[in-house]
């Protein structure tokens, strides 16, 4: 580190010494400003890691709408919005009095049905010996057996009604189906809840793992297929490196994620294909509805790397000043392929071996003459890593 700081100080001293030289006098007796002394760097191919970012929306691994399965007035609300609940924990209570009465009615019907069944069985058993002794016609016994079968069926029907009444009573106490966080509660105590209600009572988000959904353009998708190894899309996804999540405050989420799947088709009208990445969320920092950006790294075997400080923008294009003959500079538009930290990966516009002005480009114009001071891009990369 000291070596590179020493080199930078030496370059500054050289620049200061050159600028302190006497300015040559013009024919009119005035002194012409000397050419600016500016550092230049050589461009060469080198390995580079670029990053691509995509806007993402976050959802819990399970986002469940909580809806009533019976109708009735809300009697109790056991939780508040934003609360964490465990699976099986009670969250709402619907007044169950009508369903208790339905259970009592079903139980009474079951008792009547069982009594009728018992009576039919007695009558059937009474007729069997009479038929055996040919006292009465078998038709009477068959009729008695049919009555017994009908009574047995009524018992089964009454038992089903009792079971249904018990289920409805159970439905009156609404419990959390998973561990998660309660969303907005759309009803109040005393509100009427029903099967036809438009809004759910609330939502529960299971966020032990969070899914980030993002879309990739058709062009980026075709490029993705060429950048990662694998014969199929599934194999390429498995070979993707862990991805990062940039939160809305531009901080990087501390857990790495993994791209898990890609949609089978492009979304109509947008020309983009949806992807999904999964992130562990042990501390519950991420919630459903959060937004962010997915950052995917791409390893470039070699490319032309330039510092961002060496560029300037004009009409949505990026330019650099290339050093030419007689130490004159010319602005050249470059196509940026990717970015990493303070450095750009250039696709075209310059070539390996070119020299560009490292800093001070905001003071230059096309054709300006400078006094170049050679600097090493390697030392810059080490002192200020990508």
Short mmCIF file of the C-alpha atoms (twelve columns), coordinates in Angstrom:
data_MODEL
# 
_entry.id   MODEL 
# 
loop_
_atom_site.group_PDB 
_atom_site.id 
_atom_site.type_symbol 
_atom_site.label_atom_id 
_atom_site.label_alt_id 
_atom_site.label_comp_id 
_atom_site.label_asym_id 
_atom_site.label_seq_id 
_atom_site.Cartn_x 
_atom_site.Cartn_y 
_atom_site.Cartn_z 
_atom_site.pdbx_PDB_model_num 
ATOM 1   C CA . UNK A 1   0.000   0.000   0.000   1 
ATOM 2   C CA . UNK A 2   2.826   2.408   0.873   1 
ATOM 3   C CA . UNK A 3   4.431   1.636   -2.475  1 
ATOM 4   C CA . UNK A 4   1.315   2.777   -4.369  1 
ATOM 5   C CA . UNK A 5   0.875   5.893   -2.217  1 
ATOM 6   C CA . UNK A 6   4.508   6.759   -2.817  1 
ATOM 7   C CA . UNK A 7   4.001   6.335   -6.564  1 
ATOM 8   C CA . UNK A 8   0.942   8.607   -6.515  1 
ATOM 9   C CA . UNK A 9   2.822   11.310  -4.544  1 
ATOM 10  C CA . UNK A 10  5.705   11.134  -7.010  1 
ATOM 11  C CA . UNK A 11  3.306   11.632  -9.931  1 
ATOM 12  C CA . UNK A 12  1.779   14.682  -8.220  1 
ATOM 13  C CA . UNK A 13  5.246   16.172  -7.614  1 
ATOM 14  C CA . UNK A 14  6.139   15.704  -11.282 1 
ATOM 15  C CA . UNK A 15  2.903   17.361  -12.345 1 
ATOM 16  C CA . UNK A 16  3.489   20.288  -9.984  1 
ATOM 17  C CA . UNK A 17  7.073   20.726  -11.226 1 
ATOM 18  C CA . UNK A 18  6.014   20.781  -14.864 1 
ATOM 19  C CA . UNK A 19  3.247   23.280  -14.200 1 
ATOM 20  C CA . UNK A 20  5.656   25.567  -12.340 1 
ATOM 21  C CA . UNK A 21  7.865   26.051  -15.400 1 
ATOM 22  C CA . UNK A 22  7.919   29.528  -16.912 1 
ATOM 23  C CA . UNK A 23  5.215   30.124  -19.431 1 
ATOM 24  C CA . UNK A 24  6.566   30.951  -22.888 1 
ATOM 25  C CA . UNK A 25  5.861   34.499  -24.045 1 
ATOM 26  C CA . UNK A 26  3.778   35.101  -27.144 1 
ATOM 27  C CA . UNK A 27  4.553   37.656  -29.838 1 
ATOM 28  C CA . UNK A 28  2.243   40.135  -28.145 1 
ATOM 29  C CA . UNK A 29  4.102   39.912  -24.868 1 
ATOM 30  C CA . UNK A 30  1.440   37.822  -23.188 1 
ATOM 31  C CA . UNK A 31  2.093   34.417  -21.711 1 
ATOM 32  C CA . UNK A 32  0.117   31.539  -23.301 1 
ATOM 33  C CA . UNK A 33  -1.278  29.025  -20.786 1 
ATOM 34  C CA . UNK A 34  0.804   25.863  -20.777 1 
ATOM 35  C CA . UNK A 35  -0.750  22.518  -21.717 1 
ATOM 36  C CA . UNK A 36  -2.324  20.857  -18.685 1 
ATOM 37  C CA . UNK A 37  -0.317  18.107  -17.072 1 
ATOM 38  C CA . UNK A 38  -2.635  15.125  -16.788 1 
ATOM 39  C CA . UNK A 39  -2.185  11.454  -15.892 1 
ATOM 40  C CA . UNK A 40  -2.829  8.870   -18.607 1 
ATOM 41  C CA . UNK A 41  -3.266  5.096   -18.427 1 
ATOM 42  C CA . UNK A 42  -2.794  2.272   -20.884 1 
ATOM 43  C CA . UNK A 43  -5.803  0.136   -21.749 1 
ATOM 44  C CA . UNK A 44  -5.339  -3.631  -21.711 1 
ATOM 45  C CA . UNK A 45  -7.425  -6.802  -21.513 1 
ATOM 46  C CA . UNK A 46  -7.935  -8.243  -18.035 1 
ATOM 47  C CA . UNK A 47  -10.419 -10.489 -16.154 1 
ATOM 48  C CA . UNK A 48  -13.426 -8.599  -14.858 1 
ATOM 49  C CA . UNK A 49  -16.583 -9.224  -12.856 1 
ATOM 50  C CA . UNK A 50  -19.671 -7.324  -13.914 1 
ATOM 51  C CA . UNK A 51  -23.029 -7.108  -12.173 1 
ATOM 52  C CA . UNK A 52  -26.508 -6.920  -13.573 1 
ATOM 53  C CA . UNK A 53  -29.381 -5.625  -11.487 1 
ATOM 54  C CA . UNK A 54  -33.102 -6.243  -11.836 1 
ATOM 55  C CA . UNK A 55  -35.991 -4.669  -9.959  1 
ATOM 56  C CA . UNK A 56  -37.623 -7.244  -7.678  1 
ATOM 57  C CA . UNK A 57  -40.701 -7.576  -5.500  1 
ATOM 58  C CA . UNK A 58  -40.634 -9.778  -2.403  1 
ATOM 59  C CA . UNK A 59  -43.184 -12.304 -1.221  1 
ATOM 60  C CA . UNK A 60  -43.192 -14.783 1.609   1 
ATOM 61  C CA . UNK A 61  -42.800 -18.451 0.761   1 
ATOM 62  C CA . UNK A 62  -46.484 -18.708 1.741   1 
ATOM 63  C CA . UNK A 63  -48.782 -15.702 1.449   1 
ATOM 64  C CA . UNK A 64  -52.154 -17.005 2.579   1 
ATOM 65  C CA . UNK A 65  -55.520 -15.261 2.537   1 
ATOM 66  C CA . UNK A 66  -57.507 -15.962 5.694   1 
ATOM 67  C CA . UNK A 67  -61.183 -16.313 4.810   1 
ATOM 68  C CA . UNK A 68  -64.091 -17.590 6.923   1 
ATOM 69  C CA . UNK A 69  -65.578 -20.992 6.128   1 
ATOM 70  C CA . UNK A 70  -68.820 -20.175 7.980   1 
ATOM 71  C CA . UNK A 71  -70.855 -16.994 8.180   1 
ATOM 72  C CA . UNK A 72  -71.413 -15.002 11.327  1 
ATOM 73  C CA . UNK A 73  -70.501 -11.984 13.384  1 
ATOM 74  C CA . UNK A 74  -66.916 -11.530 14.524  1 
ATOM 75  C CA . UNK A 75  -66.929 -12.061 18.266  1 
ATOM 76  C CA . UNK A 76  -63.212 -11.809 19.070  1 
ATOM 77  C CA . UNK A 77  -59.957 -10.815 17.386  1 
ATOM 78  C CA . UNK A 78  -57.009 -12.370 19.201  1 
ATOM 79  C CA . UNK A 79  -54.111 -10.727 17.329  1 
ATOM 80  C CA . UNK A 80  -53.060 -7.340  16.023  1 
ATOM 81  C CA . UNK A 81  -51.765 -6.340  12.623  1 
ATOM 82  C CA . UNK A 82  -48.105 -7.178  12.153  1 
ATOM 83  C CA . UNK A 83  -48.081 -9.766  14.950  1 
ATOM 84  C CA . UNK A 84  -46.159 -13.003 14.538  1 
ATOM 85  C CA . UNK A 85  -48.344 -16.074 15.006  1 
ATOM 86  C CA . UNK A 86  -47.584 -19.778 15.269  1 
ATOM 87  C CA . UNK A 87  -49.355 -22.463 13.299  1 
ATOM 88  C CA . UNK A 88  -52.613 -23.402 15.071  1 
ATOM 89  C CA . UNK A 89  -52.832 -20.164 17.056  1 
ATOM 90  C CA . UNK A 90  -56.345 -18.666 17.295  1 
ATOM 91  C CA . UNK A 91  -56.741 -15.388 15.437  1 
ATOM 92  C CA . UNK A 92  -60.525 -14.825 15.003  1 
ATOM 93  C CA . UNK A 93  -63.676 -16.083 16.721  1 
ATOM 94  C CA . UNK A 94  -67.023 -16.061 14.902  1 
ATOM 95  C CA . UNK A 95  -70.155 -16.224 17.043  1 
ATOM 96  C CA . UNK A 96  -70.940 -19.939 17.162  1 
ATOM 97  C CA . UNK A 97  -74.339 -19.877 18.846  1 
ATOM 98  C CA . UNK A 98  -76.270 -20.722 15.646  1 
ATOM 99  C CA . UNK A 99  -73.934 -23.659 15.022  1 
ATOM 100 C CA . UNK A 100 -74.281 -24.917 18.596  1 
ATOM 101 C CA . UNK A 101 -78.052 -24.931 18.112  1 
ATOM 102 C CA . UNK A 102 -77.601 -26.717 14.792  1 
ATOM 103 C CA . UNK A 103 -75.509 -29.325 16.626  1 
ATOM 104 C CA . UNK A 104 -78.215 -29.766 19.260  1 
ATOM 105 C CA . UNK A 105 -80.817 -30.180 16.522  1 
ATOM 106 C CA . UNK A 106 -78.647 -32.674 14.650  1 
ATOM 107 C CA . UNK A 107 -78.005 -34.601 17.852  1 
ATOM 108 C CA . UNK A 108 -81.723 -34.804 18.534  1 
ATOM 109 C CA . UNK A 109 -82.375 -36.003 14.986  1 
ATOM 110 C CA . UNK A 110 -79.683 -38.641 15.452  1 
ATOM 111 C CA . UNK A 111 -81.348 -39.850 18.636  1 
ATOM 112 C CA . UNK A 112 -84.712 -40.156 16.855  1 
ATOM 113 C CA . UNK A 113 -83.071 -41.973 13.949  1 
ATOM 114 C CA . UNK A 114 -81.378 -44.445 16.290  1 
ATOM 115 C CA . UNK A 115 -84.679 -45.069 18.090  1 
ATOM 116 C CA . UNK A 116 -86.444 -45.740 14.789  1 
ATOM 117 C CA . UNK A 117 -83.599 -48.042 13.801  1 
ATOM 118 C CA . UNK A 118 -83.924 -49.986 17.035  1 
ATOM 119 C CA . UNK A 119 -87.707 -50.268 16.565  1 
ATOM 120 C CA . UNK A 120 -87.281 -51.475 12.991  1 
ATOM 121 C CA . UNK A 121 -84.768 -54.076 14.102  1 
ATOM 122 C CA . UNK A 122 -87.093 -55.397 16.811  1 
ATOM 123 C CA . UNK A 123 -89.909 -55.668 14.308  1 
ATOM 124 C CA . UNK A 124 -87.662 -57.493 11.829  1 
ATOM 125 C CA . UNK A 125 -86.385 -59.916 14.452  1 
ATOM 126 C CA . UNK A 126 -89.948 -60.624 15.567  1 
ATOM 127 C CA . UNK A 127 -91.038 -61.623 12.075  1 
ATOM 128 C CA . UNK A 128 -88.133 -63.935 11.251  1 
ATOM 129 C CA . UNK A 129 -89.344 -66.997 13.292  1 
ATOM 130 C CA . UNK A 130 -92.889 -66.506 12.008  1 
ATOM 131 C CA . UNK A 131 -91.643 -66.729 8.455   1 
ATOM 132 C CA . UNK A 132 -89.540 -69.788 9.299   1 
ATOM 133 C CA . UNK A 133 -92.671 -71.502 10.714  1 
ATOM 134 C CA . UNK A 134 -94.639 -70.382 7.661   1 
ATOM 135 C CA . UNK A 135 -97.036 -68.449 9.821   1 
ATOM 136 C CA . UNK A 136 -96.741 -65.277 7.740   1 
ATOM 137 C CA . UNK A 137 -95.640 -64.497 4.220   1 
ATOM 138 C CA . UNK A 138 -91.953 -63.712 3.549   1 
ATOM 139 C CA . UNK A 139 -93.124 -60.486 1.982   1 
ATOM 140 C CA . UNK A 140 -93.849 -59.086 5.437   1 
ATOM 141 C CA . UNK A 141 -90.312 -59.901 6.583   1 
ATOM 142 C CA . UNK A 142 -88.820 -58.306 3.500   1 
ATOM 143 C CA . UNK A 143 -90.872 -55.207 4.173   1 
ATOM 144 C CA . UNK A 144 -89.581 -55.132 7.745   1 
ATOM 145 C CA . UNK A 145 -85.983 -55.513 6.530   1 
ATOM 146 C CA . UNK A 146 -86.460 -52.631 4.119   1 
ATOM 147 C CA . UNK A 147 -87.803 -50.492 6.956   1 
ATOM 148 C CA . UNK A 148 -84.748 -51.419 9.035   1 
ATOM 149 C CA . UNK A 149 -82.374 -50.517 6.185   1 
ATOM 150 C CA . UNK A 150 -84.127 -47.173 5.769   1 
ATOM 151 C CA . UNK A 151 -83.836 -46.503 9.503   1 
ATOM 152 C CA . UNK A 152 -80.121 -47.375 9.373   1 
ATOM 153 C CA . UNK A 153 -79.667 -44.929 6.497   1 
ATOM 154 C CA . UNK A 154 -81.434 -42.226 8.490   1 
ATOM 155 C CA . UNK A 155 -79.008 -42.885 11.356  1 
ATOM 156 C CA . UNK A 156 -76.045 -42.425 9.011   1 
ATOM 157 C CA . UNK A 157 -77.589 -39.238 7.666   1 
ATOM 158 C CA . UNK A 158 -78.175 -37.890 11.168  1 
ATOM 159 C CA . UNK A 159 -74.606 -38.763 12.168  1 
ATOM 160 C CA . UNK A 160 -73.341 -36.814 9.132   1 
ATOM 161 C CA . UNK A 161 -75.432 -33.834 10.197  1 
ATOM 162 C CA . UNK A 162 -73.931 -34.012 13.676  1 
ATOM 163 C CA . UNK A 163 -70.425 -34.205 12.197  1 
ATOM 164 C CA . UNK A 164 -71.143 -31.258 9.897   1 
ATOM 165 C CA . UNK A 165 -72.457 -29.203 12.822  1 
ATOM 166 C CA . UNK A 166 -69.274 -29.965 14.790  1 
ATOM 167 C CA . UNK A 167 -67.131 -28.949 11.805  1 
ATOM 168 C CA . UNK A 168 -68.967 -25.628 11.539  1 
ATOM 169 C CA . UNK A 169 -68.406 -25.005 15.229  1 
ATOM 170 C CA . UNK A 170 -64.710 -25.718 14.655  1 
ATOM 171 C CA . UNK A 171 -64.688 -23.310 11.709  1 
ATOM 172 C CA . UNK A 172 -66.050 -20.580 13.962  1 
ATOM 173 C CA . UNK A 173 -62.601 -20.460 15.619  1 
ATOM 174 C CA . UNK A 174 -60.192 -19.407 12.877  1 
ATOM 175 C CA . UNK A 175 -56.594 -20.506 13.445  1 
ATOM 176 C CA . UNK A 176 -53.324 -19.677 11.729  1 
ATOM 177 C CA . UNK A 177 -52.506 -22.315 9.069   1 
ATOM 178 C CA . UNK A 178 -48.747 -21.534 9.152   1 
ATOM 179 C CA . UNK A 179 -46.171 -19.602 11.159  1 
ATOM 180 C CA . UNK A 180 -46.044 -16.047 9.875   1 
ATOM 181 C CA . UNK A 181 -46.877 -12.377 10.216  1 
ATOM 182 C CA . UNK A 182 -50.394 -10.994 10.252  1 
ATOM 183 C CA . UNK A 183 -51.123 -8.470  7.528   1 
ATOM 184 C CA . UNK A 184 -53.831 -5.845  7.508   1 
ATOM 185 C CA . UNK A 185 -57.011 -6.860  9.320   1 
ATOM 186 C CA . UNK A 186 -59.995 -5.876  7.189   1 
ATOM 187 C CA . UNK A 187 -62.768 -6.377  9.748   1 
ATOM 188 C CA . UNK A 188 -63.661 -5.262  13.273  1 
ATOM 189 C CA . UNK A 189 -65.367 -6.948  16.181  1 
ATOM 190 C CA . UNK A 190 -69.099 -7.083  15.366  1 
ATOM 191 C CA . UNK A 191 -68.546 -7.146  11.604  1 
ATOM 192 C CA . UNK A 192 -70.385 -9.769  9.608   1 
ATOM 193 C CA . UNK A 193 -68.051 -12.254 7.957   1 
ATOM 194 C CA . UNK A 194 -69.228 -14.643 5.283   1 
ATOM 195 C CA . UNK A 195 -68.274 -16.938 2.471   1 
ATOM 196 C CA . UNK A 196 -69.138 -14.259 -0.089  1 
ATOM 197 C CA . UNK A 197 -67.093 -11.459 1.513   1 
ATOM 198 C CA . UNK A 198 -64.989 -9.685  -1.089  1 
ATOM 199 C CA . UNK A 199 -61.932 -9.096  1.101   1 
ATOM 200 C CA . UNK A 200 -60.205 -11.726 3.227   1 
ATOM 201 C CA . UNK A 201 -60.214 -11.271 6.969   1 
ATOM 202 C CA . UNK A 202 -56.438 -10.817 6.814   1 
ATOM 203 C CA . UNK A 203 -53.314 -12.322 5.251   1 
ATOM 204 C CA . UNK A 204 -50.559 -14.370 6.842   1 
ATOM 205 C CA . UNK A 205 -47.078 -14.262 5.341   1 
ATOM 206 C CA . UNK A 206 -44.698 -17.094 6.086   1 
ATOM 207 C CA . UNK A 207 -41.313 -15.394 5.715   1 
ATOM 208 C CA . UNK A 208 -38.809 -17.915 7.007   1 
ATOM 209 C CA . UNK A 209 -37.731 -17.898 3.379   1 
ATOM 210 C CA . UNK A 210 -38.543 -15.001 1.091   1 
ATOM 211 C CA . UNK A 211 -38.971 -15.141 -2.665  1 
ATOM 212 C CA . UNK A 212 -37.859 -12.294 -4.896  1 
ATOM 213 C CA . UNK A 213 -39.573 -12.093 -8.273  1 
ATOM 214 C CA . UNK A 214 -37.856 -10.195 -11.076 1 
ATOM 215 C CA . UNK A 215 -38.130 -10.018 -14.861 1 
ATOM 216 C CA . UNK A 216 -35.398 -10.324 -17.466 1 
ATOM 217 C CA . UNK A 217 -35.726 -8.834  -20.936 1 
ATOM 218 C CA . UNK A 218 -35.575 -11.053 -23.986 1 
ATOM 219 C CA . UNK A 219 -32.145 -9.693  -24.914 1 
ATOM 220 C CA . UNK A 220 -30.762 -10.279 -21.418 1 
ATOM 221 C CA . UNK A 221 -32.276 -13.771 -21.368 1 
ATOM 222 C CA . UNK A 222 -30.564 -14.714 -24.618 1 
ATOM 223 C CA . UNK A 223 -27.318 -13.340 -23.222 1 
ATOM 224 C CA . UNK A 224 -27.870 -15.299 -20.006 1 
ATOM 225 C CA . UNK A 225 -28.078 -18.552 -21.973 1 
ATOM 226 C CA . UNK A 226 -24.605 -17.890 -23.414 1 
ATOM 227 C CA . UNK A 227 -22.890 -16.756 -20.220 1 
ATOM 228 C CA . UNK A 228 -23.394 -19.758 -17.950 1 
ATOM 229 C CA . UNK A 229 -22.519 -23.429 -18.482 1 
ATOM 230 C CA . UNK A 230 -25.155 -26.087 -18.986 1 
ATOM 231 C CA . UNK A 231 -27.106 -27.697 -21.790 1 
ATOM 232 C CA . UNK A 232 -30.555 -26.802 -20.470 1 
ATOM 233 C CA . UNK A 233 -32.008 -23.763 -18.743 1 
ATOM 234 C CA . UNK A 234 -32.346 -25.815 -15.543 1 
ATOM 235 C CA . UNK A 235 -28.638 -26.680 -15.629 1 
ATOM 236 C CA . UNK A 236 -27.697 -23.054 -16.292 1 
ATOM 237 C CA . UNK A 237 -29.788 -21.903 -13.312 1 
ATOM 238 C CA . UNK A 238 -28.030 -24.457 -11.088 1 
ATOM 239 C CA . UNK A 239 -24.684 -23.046 -12.237 1 
ATOM 240 C CA . UNK A 240 -25.653 -19.466 -11.412 1 
ATOM 241 C CA . UNK A 241 -23.596 -17.999 -8.563  1 
ATOM 242 C CA . UNK A 242 -25.380 -16.845 -5.390  1 
ATOM 243 C CA . UNK A 243 -27.208 -13.571 -5.974  1 
ATOM 244 C CA . UNK A 244 -27.440 -10.466 -3.808  1 
ATOM 245 C CA . UNK A 245 -30.456 -8.439  -2.779  1 
ATOM 246 C CA . UNK A 246 -30.126 -4.645  -2.748  1 
ATOM 247 C CA . UNK A 247 -32.701 -3.211  -0.357  1 
ATOM 248 C CA . UNK A 248 -34.646 -0.009  -0.947  1 
ATOM 249 C CA . UNK A 249 -32.117 2.000   1.109   1 
ATOM 250 C CA . UNK A 250 -29.323 0.717   -1.203  1 
ATOM 251 C CA . UNK A 251 -27.837 -1.525  1.472   1 
ATOM 252 C CA . UNK A 252 -26.961 -5.110  0.601   1 
ATOM 253 C CA . UNK A 253 -28.988 -7.783  2.418   1 
ATOM 254 C CA . UNK A 254 -26.623 -9.889  4.529   1 
ATOM 255 C CA . UNK A 255 -27.845 -13.276 3.210   1 
ATOM 256 C CA . UNK A 256 -27.091 -14.556 -0.278  1 
ATOM 257 C CA . UNK A 257 -29.908 -15.928 -2.410  1 
ATOM 258 C CA . UNK A 258 -30.289 -18.560 -5.089  1 
ATOM 259 C CA . UNK A 259 -32.173 -18.360 -8.370  1 
ATOM 260 C CA . UNK A 260 -34.595 -21.292 -8.318  1 
ATOM 261 C CA . UNK A 261 -36.802 -21.167 -11.371 1 
ATOM 262 C CA . UNK A 262 -37.754 -19.342 -14.521 1 
ATOM 263 C CA . UNK A 263 -41.184 -19.030 -16.079 1 
ATOM 264 C CA . UNK A 264 -41.984 -21.172 -19.088 1 
ATOM 265 C CA . UNK A 265 -42.897 -18.222 -21.281 1 
ATOM 266 C CA . UNK A 266 -42.417 -14.508 -21.790 1 
ATOM 267 C CA . UNK A 267 -45.051 -12.233 -20.309 1 
ATOM 268 C CA . UNK A 268 -47.347 -10.977 -23.098 1 
ATOM 269 C CA . UNK A 269 -46.922 -7.317  -23.911 1 
ATOM 270 C CA . UNK A 270 -43.728 -6.823  -21.900 1 
ATOM 271 C CA . UNK A 271 -41.222 -9.022  -23.720 1 
ATOM 272 C CA . UNK A 272 -39.782 -10.112 -20.352 1 
ATOM 273 C CA . UNK A 273 -39.556 -13.492 -18.673 1 
ATOM 274 C CA . UNK A 274 -40.066 -13.818 -14.888 1 
ATOM 275 C CA . UNK A 275 -37.418 -15.324 -12.607 1 
ATOM 276 C CA . UNK A 276 -37.595 -16.203 -8.914  1 
ATOM 277 C CA . UNK A 277 -34.832 -16.146 -6.320  1 
ATOM 278 C CA . UNK A 278 -35.083 -17.394 -2.738  1 
ATOM 279 C CA . UNK A 279 -33.399 -15.796 0.293   1 
ATOM 280 C CA . UNK A 280 -33.231 -17.127 3.854   1 
ATOM 281 C CA . UNK A 281 -34.818 -14.745 6.332   1 
ATOM 282 C CA . UNK A 282 -33.869 -16.016 9.803   1 
ATOM 283 C CA . UNK A 283 -34.362 -12.665 11.553  1 
ATOM 284 C CA . UNK A 284 -37.603 -11.727 9.814   1 
ATOM 285 C CA . UNK A 285 -36.106 -8.544  8.331   1 
ATOM 286 C CA . UNK A 286 -37.724 -9.095  4.949   1 
ATOM 287 C CA . UNK A 287 -41.500 -8.937  4.602   1 
ATOM 288 C CA . UNK A 288 -43.979 -9.514  1.828   1 
ATOM 289 C CA . UNK A 289 -44.432 -6.360  -0.210  1 
ATOM 290 C CA . UNK A 290 -40.822 -5.195  0.145   1 
ATOM 291 C CA . UNK A 291 -39.047 -4.108  -3.011  1 
ATOM 292 C CA . UNK A 292 -35.402 -4.228  -3.973  1 
ATOM 293 C CA . UNK A 293 -32.987 -5.164  -6.720  1 
ATOM 294 C CA . UNK A 294 -31.470 -8.526  -7.556  1 
ATOM 295 C CA . UNK A 295 -27.754 -8.326  -8.363  1 
ATOM 296 C CA . UNK A 296 -26.252 -11.154 -10.433 1 
ATOM 297 C CA . UNK A 297 -22.499 -11.369 -11.028 1 
ATOM 298 C CA . UNK A 298 -21.038 -12.303 -14.403 1 
ATOM 299 C CA . UNK A 299 -17.421 -13.399 -14.734 1 
ATOM 300 C CA . UNK A 300 -15.792 -11.982 -17.867 1 
ATOM 301 C CA . UNK A 301 -12.615 -13.874 -18.843 1 
ATOM 302 C CA . UNK A 302 -11.090 -10.667 -20.186 1 
ATOM 303 C CA . UNK A 303 -12.180 -7.219  -21.253 1 
ATOM 304 C CA . UNK A 304 -11.175 -3.596  -21.501 1 
ATOM 305 C CA . UNK A 305 -11.435 -1.963  -18.088 1 
ATOM 306 C CA . UNK A 306 -11.481 1.800   -17.553 1 
ATOM 307 C CA . UNK A 307 -12.026 3.874   -14.397 1 
ATOM 308 C CA . UNK A 308 -15.304 5.726   -14.174 1 
ATOM 309 C CA . UNK A 309 -13.257 8.815   -13.359 1 
ATOM 310 C CA . UNK A 310 -11.847 8.723   -16.901 1 
ATOM 311 C CA . UNK A 311 -15.289 9.105   -18.509 1 
ATOM 312 C CA . UNK A 312 -17.818 11.830  -19.066 1 
ATOM 313 C CA . UNK A 313 -21.376 11.711  -20.334 1 
ATOM 314 C CA . UNK A 314 -22.910 13.687  -23.156 1 
ATOM 315 C CA . UNK A 315 -26.414 13.112  -24.535 1 
ATOM 316 C CA . UNK A 316 -26.756 9.724   -22.817 1 
ATOM 317 C CA . UNK A 317 -23.448 8.520   -24.224 1 
ATOM 318 C CA . UNK A 318 -20.199 7.819   -22.390 1 
ATOM 319 C CA . UNK A 319 -16.941 9.310   -23.692 1 
ATOM 320 C CA . UNK A 320 -13.228 9.137   -22.928 1 
ATOM 321 C CA . UNK A 321 -10.304 11.210  -24.170 1 
ATOM 322 C CA . UNK A 322 -7.805  9.145   -26.138 1 
ATOM 323 C CA . UNK A 323 -4.229  10.392  -26.354 1 
ATOM 324 C CA . UNK A 324 -3.029  10.738  -29.947 1 
ATOM 325 C CA . UNK A 325 -0.059  12.099  -31.853 1 
ATOM 326 C CA . UNK A 326 1.665   15.234  -30.594 1 
ATOM 327 C CA . UNK A 327 0.051   14.576  -27.214 1 
ATOM 328 C CA . UNK A 328 -3.313  15.794  -28.483 1 
ATOM 329 C CA . UNK A 329 -6.518  14.240  -27.168 1 
ATOM 330 C CA . UNK A 330 -9.705  13.276  -28.967 1 
ATOM 331 C CA . UNK A 331 -13.013 12.327  -27.404 1 
ATOM 332 C CA . UNK A 332 -14.298 8.870   -28.260 1 
ATOM 333 C CA . UNK A 333 -17.657 7.296   -27.483 1 
ATOM 334 C CA . UNK A 334 -17.446 3.922   -25.715 1 
ATOM 335 C CA . UNK A 335 -20.096 1.254   -25.269 1 
ATOM 336 C CA . UNK A 336 -20.327 0.118   -21.646 1 
ATOM 337 C CA . UNK A 337 -20.941 -3.608  -21.258 1 
ATOM 338 C CA . UNK A 338 -20.990 -3.715  -17.460 1 
ATOM 339 C CA . UNK A 339 -19.920 -2.036  -14.259 1 
ATOM 340 C CA . UNK A 340 -18.163 -3.071  -11.089 1 
ATOM 341 C CA . UNK A 341 -17.616 -0.498  -8.367  1 
ATOM 342 C CA . UNK A 342 -15.823 2.513   -9.893  1 
ATOM 343 C CA . UNK A 343 -14.864 0.714   -13.100 1 
ATOM 344 C CA . UNK A 344 -16.520 0.095   -16.451 1 
ATOM 345 C CA . UNK A 345 -16.128 -2.853  -18.791 1 
ATOM 346 C CA . UNK A 346 -15.982 -1.459  -22.325 1 
ATOM 347 C CA . UNK A 347 -17.368 -3.388  -25.267 1 
ATOM 348 C CA . UNK A 348 -16.070 -1.162  -28.071 1 
ATOM 349 C CA . UNK A 349 -14.940 2.357   -28.887 1 
ATOM 350 C CA . UNK A 350 -11.348 1.850   -27.715 1 
ATOM 351 C CA . UNK A 351 -8.893  -1.012  -28.038 1 
ATOM 352 C CA . UNK A 352 -6.086  -2.580  -26.059 1 
ATOM 353 C CA . UNK A 353 -2.947  -0.428  -26.233 1 
ATOM 354 C CA . UNK A 354 -4.796  2.895   -26.377 1 
ATOM 355 C CA . UNK A 355 -3.924  5.554   -23.837 1 
ATOM 356 C CA . UNK A 356 -6.705  7.540   -22.210 1 
ATOM 357 C CA . UNK A 357 -6.705  10.498  -19.841 1 
ATOM 358 C CA . UNK A 358 -7.232  9.205   -16.325 1 
ATOM 359 C CA . UNK A 359 -8.545  12.344  -14.613 1 
ATOM 360 C CA . UNK A 360 -9.280  15.966  -15.366 1 
ATOM 361 C CA . UNK A 361 -11.410 15.161  -18.410 1 
ATOM 362 C CA . UNK A 362 -13.920 17.858  -17.454 1 
ATOM 363 C CA . UNK A 363 -11.339 20.522  -18.399 1 
ATOM 364 C CA . UNK A 364 -10.508 19.154  -21.869 1 
ATOM 365 C CA . UNK A 365 -11.794 19.718  -25.375 1 
ATOM 366 C CA . UNK A 366 -11.218 17.837  -28.608 1 
ATOM 367 C CA . UNK A 367 -7.781  18.562  -30.022 1 
ATOM 368 C CA . UNK A 368 -6.384  19.916  -26.761 1 
ATOM 369 C CA . UNK A 369 -2.720  19.293  -26.103 1 
ATOM 370 C CA . UNK A 370 -1.616  17.926  -22.765 1 
ATOM 371 C CA . UNK A 371 1.559   16.945  -20.970 1 
ATOM 372 C CA . UNK A 372 0.916   13.246  -20.230 1 
ATOM 373 C CA . UNK A 373 2.157   11.593  -17.071 1 
ATOM 374 C CA . UNK A 374 2.059   7.816   -17.312 1 
ATOM 375 C CA . UNK A 375 0.205   5.957   -14.549 1 
ATOM 376 C CA . UNK A 376 -0.355  2.235   -14.049 1 
ATOM 377 C CA . UNK A 377 -3.911  0.929   -14.162 1 
ATOM 378 C CA . UNK A 378 -2.735  -2.139  -12.243 1 
ATOM 379 C CA . UNK A 379 -1.677  0.012   -9.317  1 
ATOM 380 C CA . UNK A 380 -5.018  1.839   -9.384  1 
ATOM 381 C CA . UNK A 381 -6.907  -1.445  -9.296  1 
ATOM 382 C CA . UNK A 382 -4.891  -2.590  -6.278  1 
ATOM 383 C CA . UNK A 383 -5.193  0.663   -4.353  1 
ATOM 384 C CA . UNK A 384 -8.875  1.078   -5.114  1 
ATOM 385 C CA . UNK A 385 -10.244 -2.419  -5.739  1 
ATOM 386 C CA . UNK A 386 -13.242 -3.120  -7.930  1 
# 
